[in-house]
Amino acid sequence: MEIIRIIWVQRVEVSMAKFLSVSEWILSQIKEMELKENDKIPTEMQISQTLGVSRQTVRKAIEHLESQGMLNSIQGSGTYIKKKFYDTQICTSSKNIAVVTTFIDSHIFPDKTNGIYEALSTEGYMMNLFATNNSLEKEHALLSSLLNEDFAGMILEPSRSTLPRVNPELFARLSEKFPIILIDSRYDDVDLPYVALDDCEGGYISTRHLLEKGHRNIIHIGKIDDRQGILRYQGYLKALREFKVEFKEENVLWCSNEQTLAVFFELYKERILKCLKECTAIFCYNDLIAIPLIEFLQNNQIRIPKDVSIVGYDDSPLLSQNIPLSAIVYPGKEMGKKVVETLMHLIKDRNYQASYLFHPQLVERESVRNINDQLE
C-alpha cells in the first residue's frame, strides 16, 4: 500500500546538544540498573568522569530531566528518581516530529502545514510529513509502520473521524512511545488531546448569520463521515432552535468520502432544485462543497445572492473570485503554530492539559442577501 511521506529538512542543521545525549545516558542507566522511585542516581562527578563531559553539561541534563518530572535533586544529598518515568514520561534525543494529515497540497492544508513547519523549525525540530488521503486503511497502515520509528512526538489529523478505528489499541501503543496531539478533530473511541476549531460554534454562527438576514428556509449540505461535519450540523440545529425555526429534514443533504462532489450534485440535482423553490439560503460544510455548488447553481440559472444566499466554511483561496463568499475563516497558520506549542508542552510533561479550541470568526462578503430589507 502506497503511503505518502515528505520530510521537511531545516535549512540550518542543528546538531544534538550534548546535555540531551547525557540525559539519554542517564535514562538508559536507570533502566539497566532497574532503579525505582526514590532510588539515587550516580553523582554529577561520577557521570562527568564516566562520559568525559563537563559537570556543567551533566547538571544541565539533570535539570532537563527534572523539568520533565523524572528526577528530584536535593541539595547536599543527591539526585533521586521522582517517579516511574517510563510509565508517564518519555525523553528522547530524536528531533523528528511525525505530522500526519489527510491531504497535503490542496484547500486549507498548505497554510496549516506551513504553520507547523515554521513552529517546529523555531523549536529545533524537523517535520516528517505523511498523508492518509482520508482513508482508514491507509491511516492504520501508516500508524502501524511508525511504531518502529524514532519520533519525539506526533501531530495527527484523524481520517473519517466519525467512524470507529480499525484498531484502537494501536493508539495506546503509539502513546507509550511518544506524545500525540490531534489536529482539527478527535476520535470517539480513542482518548487523545486535540487542537481544533470550535465547529459546533462555527455552524451556529454561520446559520445565525443567515437567520439574522431574514432567511428561514435554509439548506444545509454536510459531510457525514467526519466529526467536523456532525458538529457543524449541530450548530445549524442550535441556531434554528434559537430563532424558533421549524426543522425540515428534506433541507439537509449529506455527502461522504465515498462519492465525488460531481456525483453528489448529479444525484441530488432534482432534490436541491425542489428545495430551492422555498429555500432562500444554503450553509455549506466547507468551501470544497461551495465551489461546485456555485457552478451547479449558475448552470441552472440561479443567481447568488439574488435567488439564493450562501455561507461557506474555511474561507479557502480556491473560491472563485467573482463570487465573494461569506465564510467561517479557518486559522490555518495559527492552528499549526498552536498545535506545535501544545506538543512541546506534552514532550516536557505528558500530563499537560493540552486540548484547545479556536473560536470561529465569520467574514461577511457579498454572497448573503438581507431579506429583511425587502420586508421593510
Secondary structure, 3 states (H helix, E strand, C coil): CCCEEEEECCCCCCCCCHHHHHHHHHHHHHHHCCCCCCCECCCHHHHHHHHCCCHHHHHHHHHHHHHCCCEEEECCCEEEECCCHHHHCCCCCCCEEEEEECCCCCCCHHHHHHHHHHHHHHHCCEEEEEECCCCHHHHHHHHHHHCCCCCCEEEECCCCCCCCCCCCHHHHHHHHHCCEEEECCCCCCCCCCEEEECHHHHHHHHHHHHHHCCCCCEEEEEECCCHHHHHHHHHHHHHHHHCCCCCCHHHEEEECCCCCHHHHHHHCHHHHHHHCCCCCEEEECCHHHHHHHHHHHHHCCCCCCCCCEEEEEECCCCCCCCCCCEEEECCHHHHHHHHHHHHHHHHHCCCCCCCEEECCCEECCCCCCCCHHHHC
